[in-house]
Amino acid sequence: MMLWPLLFAALIMLALSAIIISWPRKASAANNQTPLQLFEERLQLLALARDSGELAEQDFVSAAAELKQQFNQQQTMNYSQPKRQFGWHLALVLFVLVAVAVIYRFNGHYTELADWQQARAELASYGERSLLGQGEPLSEHETRLFALALRTKLAEEGDDAVAWMLLGRIWMSQGLMEDAIDAFEKSLALSPNRIPLLLNFSQALIVVGGDENLARAGRAVARILLTEPDNLDAMSLMALIAHEKGDTDEAIKAWSLLAEQLEPADPRYPLVLSKLSELGVDSDDSIGRQIRVRLTVAPQLAAANPDASLFLFARAVGGPNLPLAVQRIPLPSGEVELLLDEKMAMQPDWSLSQADQVVVVARMSQAGTVEQMAGDLQVESDVLTFNDAKISVTLTLEP
């Protein structure tokens, strides 16, 4: 858009330069006599004055010499003046050209062209840093160039699901939510089951708000949960959607379910508890007590007992031997993460909520029964105290 105004201004400046250059030439052309003709005419007048006796011979010679000297000086000036005018004219033209070039350099399409060339050259690098997290995060200027490169790629090569997704993320980060939604929709048309894309699409719809957009976001999140029921990001978005719609019961259920899945060290965990508190829910009552167990089973033990079962249970310190919570799974191999909560009680009135101190036991049972038999191996934790609703422990079961 800057090119035509600059060319127009350059033409005006060149036209003015031409007028200035030609003006003195026109003015001199208006004289009817040349300097030589004027010299001869004045010399004849002096001769007539001498012949008529009005001018003495000595005065004639003196006047004629002075007139000749004036003519010679004028001729010398006329010879050097075109050279000076030519130099001045040339300097003026060069100044106009340099001024236009400088203005175009900093305000015209030159800068945009340089940015476009850089963006195309760095597209792969920008993609690795943005999508794969390799290297330094993109700066604001690099993000703008990345968007330019993506638009160029889409224009030259046609629709591409990843390119539209990345472009949508850039626009979303810049606050251009409507444009971001359009980009995500084009990407979804090409790749409808991409989980990160569905998450981004839902986030943009939630930010824009409105009943229709929230309903669309809910459908997108539901598609994620059908594929990945334990996707914590999808659970979080589902809770946000229920909260935005004013559905308090569903919001409480969603936040509570998310709180059960998150570890206390997760940065999202305090936020979830805060949301539950805003809804008037005691987090301990909503979530209940949980014990997250990271268990490592020696691979040689699992290989030697392919039909064995694993019993994971917690029992009260100083209380009955009846487990407060128990879980049974086939004996795993390597590292697994398991959970014990109040829903896993063997009796309704004897769960993790009835004991402040517990011991966690991981037992390999060859017979598949909870009672320990000869040859069954087990490992016990130290005494654990429920200072918080969620606690964790690490155990290793090996020969």
URJOBEL-V169317 format. One record per residue. N is the residue number from 1. PSI is psi as a letter, one per 30 degrees, with the letter a starting at -180 (999 if undefined). OMEGA is omega in whole degrees, -180 to 180 (999 if undefined). BURIAL is + if it has 24 or more other C-alpha atoms within 12 Angstrom, else -. Layout:
n = (N:N)
psi = (PSI:PSI)
omega = (OMEGA:OMEGA)
burial = (BURIAL:BURIAL)
This chain:
n = (1:2:3:4:5:6:7:8:9:10:11:12:13:14:15:16:17:18:19:20:21:22:23:24:25:26:27:28:29:30:31:32:33:34:35:36:37:38:39:40:41:42:43:44:45:46:47:48:49:50:51:52:53:54:55:56:57:58:59:60:61:62:63:64:65:66:67:68:69:70:71:72:73:74:75:76:77:78:79:80:81:82:83:84:85:86:87:88:89:90:91:92:93:94:95:96:97:98:99:100:101:102:103:104:105:106:107:108:109:110:111:112:113:114:115:116:117:118:119:120:121:122:123:124:125:126:127:128:129:130:131:132:133:134:135:136:137:138:139:140:141:142:143:144:145:146:147:148:149:150:151:152:153:154:155:156:157:158:159:160:161:162:163:164:165:166:167:168:169:170:171:172:173:174:175:176:177:178:179:180:181:182:183:184:185:186:187:188:189:190:191:192:193:194:195:196:197:198:199:200:201:202:203:204:205:206:207:208:209:210:211:212:213:214:215:216:217:218:219:220:221:222:223:224:225:226:227:228:229:230:231:232:233:234:235:236:237:238:239:240:241:242:243:244:245:246:247:248:249:250:251:252:253:254:255:256:257:258:259:260:261:262:263:264:265:266:267:268:269:270:271:272:273:274:275:276:277:278:279:280:281:282:283:284:285:286:287:288:289:290:291:292:293:294:295:296:297:298:299:300:301:302:303:304:305:306:307:308:309:310:311:312:313:314:315:316:317:318:319:320:321:322:323:324:325:326:327:328:329:330:331:332:333:334:335:336:337:338:339:340:341:342:343:344:345:346:347:348:349:350:351:352:353:354:355:356:357:358:359:360:361:362:363:364:365:366:367:368:369:370:371:372:373:374:375:376:377:378:379:380:381:382:383:384:385:386:387:388:389:390:391:392:393:394:395:396:397:398:399)
psi = (f:f:e:e:e:e:e:e:e:e:e:e:e:e:e:e:e:e:e:e:e:f:e:e:e:e:e:f:f:f:k:f:k:l:e:e:e:e:e:e:e:e:e:e:e:e:e:e:e:e:e:f:g:f:k:l:e:e:e:e:e:e:e:e:e:e:e:e:e:e:e:e:e:e:e:e:e:f:e:f:e:e:e:e:e:e:e:e:e:e:e:e:e:e:e:e:e:e:e:e:e:e:e:e:e:f:f:a:f:e:e:e:e:e:e:e:e:e:e:e:e:g:e:e:e:e:e:e:e:e:e:f:g:k:a:k:l:k:l:e:e:e:e:e:e:e:e:e:e:e:e:e:e:e:e:e:f:a:k:k:e:e:e:e:e:e:e:e:e:e:e:e:f:g:g:i:e:e:e:e:e:e:e:e:e:e:e:e:f:f:i:f:g:j:e:e:e:e:e:e:e:e:e:e:e:e:e:e:a:k:e:e:e:e:e:e:e:e:e:e:e:e:e:e:f:e:e:i:f:g:j:e:e:e:e:e:e:e:e:e:e:e:e:e:f:g:i:e:e:e:e:e:e:e:e:e:e:e:e:e:f:k:l:f:f:k:f:f:e:e:e:e:e:e:e:e:e:e:g:g:k:k:e:e:e:e:e:l:k:k:j:k:k:j:k:k:k:k:e:e:e:e:e:f:i:f:g:l:l:k:k:k:l:k:l:k:k:g:a:l:f:k:k:e:k:k:k:k:l:k:j:l:k:a:k:l:k:l:k:k:a:f:f:g:k:f:k:e:g:i:a:f:f:f:k:f:k:l:k:k:k:j:k:k:j:f:f:g:l:f:k:k:l:k:f:k:k:l:k:k:l:l:k:k:k:i:f:l:f:k:l:l:l:k:l:k:j:l:999)
omega = (-178:-172:-176:176:180:178:179:179:179:179:178:-180:178:177:177:178:180:179:-179:-179:-175:-175:180:-179:178:-179:-180:180:-178:179:-177:-175:176:178:-180:179:178:180:-179:-180:-179:178:177:178:177:180:177:179:178:-177:-180:178:-180:-176:180:-178:-179:179:179:-179:-179:-180:180:179:179:179:179:179:178:179:-180:178:180:179:179:179:180:-180:-178:-177:179:179:179:180:180:178:179:179:179:178:179:180:179:178:179:-179:180:180:179:-179:179:179:179:-180:-173:-176:-176:-176:-180:-180:179:179:179:178:-179:179:178:-179:180:-178:-175:-175:-178:180:178:-180:179:-179:-178:-173:-176:179:-179:178:-178:175:-180:174:180:179:179:176:178:178:179:177:178:179:179:178:178:179:-180:180:-176:-172:-180:-175:178:-173:-178:-180:178:179:-180:178:176:178:179:-179:178:178:179:179:180:-171:180:177:179:180:178:180:180:179:178:178:180:178:180:-178:-170:-174:180:-174:179:179:178:177:179:180:180:180:-180:179:180:-180:179:176:-176:-176:-177:-179:178:178:178:178:179:179:179:179:179:178:178:-176:175:180:-178:-176:-178:180:-175:178:178:176:180:179:178:177:179:180:179:179:-180:179:-179:179:-173:-178:180:179:179:180:-177:179:180:179:179:179:179:-176:-176:173:-180:-179:180:-179:178:-174:178:178:179:178:178:178:178:179:178:180:176:-178:173:-175:180:179:-177:-175:-173:-180:-179:172:178:-173:172:-174:175:178:-179:-179:-180:177:179:-180:-179:-178:-174:-177:-176:177:175:174:176:-178:177:177:-176:175:-179:180:179:179:180:-178:174:178:-177:177:180:177:172:-178:-179:176:-178:-174:176:176:-176:-176:171:178:-174:-180:-177:180:177:176:-175:-176:180:-177:-178:180:-178:-177:179:178:-176:172:179:-178:172:-174:171:180:178:-178:180:179:-177:178:-178:180:178:180:177:179:176:176:-179:177:168:178:-180:-178:180:172:174:179:-180:174:-178:-179:178:-179:176:179:-178:-178:999)
burial = (-:-:-:-:-:+:-:-:-:+:-:-:-:+:-:-:-:-:-:-:+:-:-:-:-:-:-:-:-:-:-:-:-:-:-:-:-:-:+:-:-:-:+:-:-:+:-:-:-:-:-:-:-:-:-:-:-:-:-:+:-:-:-:+:-:-:+:-:-:-:-:-:-:-:-:-:-:-:-:-:-:-:-:-:-:-:-:-:+:-:-:-:+:-:-:+:-:-:-:+:-:-:-:+:-:-:-:-:-:-:-:-:-:-:-:+:-:-:+:+:-:-:+:-:+:+:+:-:-:+:+:-:-:-:-:-:-:+:-:-:-:+:+:+:+:+:+:+:+:+:+:+:+:+:-:-:-:-:+:+:+:+:+:+:+:+:+:+:+:+:+:+:-:-:-:-:+:+:+:+:+:+:+:+:+:+:+:+:-:-:-:-:-:+:+:+:+:+:+:+:+:+:+:+:+:+:+:+:-:-:-:-:+:+:-:+:+:+:+:+:+:+:+:+:+:-:-:-:-:-:+:+:+:+:+:+:+:+:+:+:+:+:+:+:-:-:-:-:-:-:+:+:+:+:+:+:+:+:+:+:+:+:+:-:-:-:-:-:+:-:-:+:+:-:+:+:-:-:+:-:-:-:+:-:-:+:+:+:+:+:+:+:+:+:+:+:+:-:-:-:+:+:-:-:+:-:-:+:+:+:+:+:+:+:+:+:-:-:-:-:-:-:+:+:+:+:+:+:+:-:+:+:+:-:-:-:+:+:+:+:+:+:+:+:+:-:-:-:-:+:+:+:+:+:+:+:+:+:+:+:+:+:+:+:+:+:-:-:-:+:-:-:-:-:-:+:+:+:+:+:+:-:-:+:+:+:-:-:+:+:+:+:+:+:+:+:+:+:-)
